[in-house]
């Protein structure tokens, strides 16, 4: 305990945007509270901020009180941006300016769920490794082609700390507390939350292809993985068949037997689902999204989109998907 008494207190700020995911915020902030309880002293002083002082509503409607944006000389050690929703909700120049001010003062900056997008918009991710929630990654890549988010649960690169949201902050905060307080103390904090399976930052955010599609045939898994990685420039059935050393006819049989679909129908569905995410998550025009999903024209994309989802791209963009739980 004496060693803990020698550790100086750190000030941790959370910058909340309306619609932030409560689970992500709790997963990030609660480990600091538990550390204080277990140490029987304040190791981490957690503060919440927002564009304006008052209550900030989460995606589920629960409200968290927050102070106004931290100004010059706020003397924070870390500042995490927490954002849910979509990039259209994140165009907040005052927030970007506050993040840049904090960076200029040497504050370590973090992004949780959609928070890394705010850091990118503020120009604070250049020459840094980072990640973002997988749902927001396509929009970020389209908006900032020079940036390349990693498919990881969390990434700590010097003074940038980013994670995908959901329960991933539990893993990132374990790593941060272990680095400051030691692995044994961090283990006690994780045990407090019954967090027994601590994942490294490099672990994937999503389930594997076999888990998500319910298929285990090696060739089919390899083709589905390549499909997901090549929505912008689709490969032909013959090229995919060569990839797994099968004939095109054998590939057709694999899809019919294991997925009840054809190669082309599955590929088109993947590309259109990617396009639907871009409609919701990015300001790109329908023509730009058609190009980004490998369609020859906006018209071709729109017809295919309507055939699959029963609505035009513009209708999907205007719709508010209230049944989607954002991390």
C-alpha angles and dihedrals in degrees: 000000000000090000089055090051089059094056111099119235117259127209114224120191128197116199106204124201119200109270094030114158111257093207092056092047092048092047089053101041104034096066088062091052091049090049090055092050094048092047092045089227140068107278093157126029107204119204131178126217137184140178087268128017116258136060120342116203119224124217089268095048099256111134128220123197114238139179123232119278114296112257133204113314095019088143097217120161095204134011121193122196111214116194137164131174116050141308090268087069094049103063095113114141093188090057092048090050091051091051092049090048091052091049091052088056093053097256113156107241127212137186126204124196101326092000094098088063088062090051090050092049089051091052093245103125100065111130091004131115111232147153137213135192107292092239091061097041097088092053092048093050091050094047096043109028091175091062123078117195116205122233093239137121091239139349126203112193111170105287097359119085117181135168140174098248128234107080094335091098088066088063094044094048090049088057093047094047091046091052091052104031104022134262094274094056092044089052090055090052092050092047088054087067095040085248096153100150103063112188125211118239092254093062114114122260094220135046117268122267092260090052095047098043100030093233129124106177104124095222093048092048090051091051093048091049090052091047091056091048096049108046092126095052108024117207121226122253089249091053091049090048090053089050091063097031095247134120120255089248091055090051090053090052091050093055094044093049101041104028106024088231140089127257092247095046093051093046091049091049092052092050094047092048087052088050091051090054090051091050090055099036107035140048092229118134120247089253091053091048090049089055091046091055098046100257120143095228144000089253093055091048093048094050092048091046092052092047092054103036102025094236139077120257091251091055091050090051093051094046118098106221098216093169093063116098107212119206 
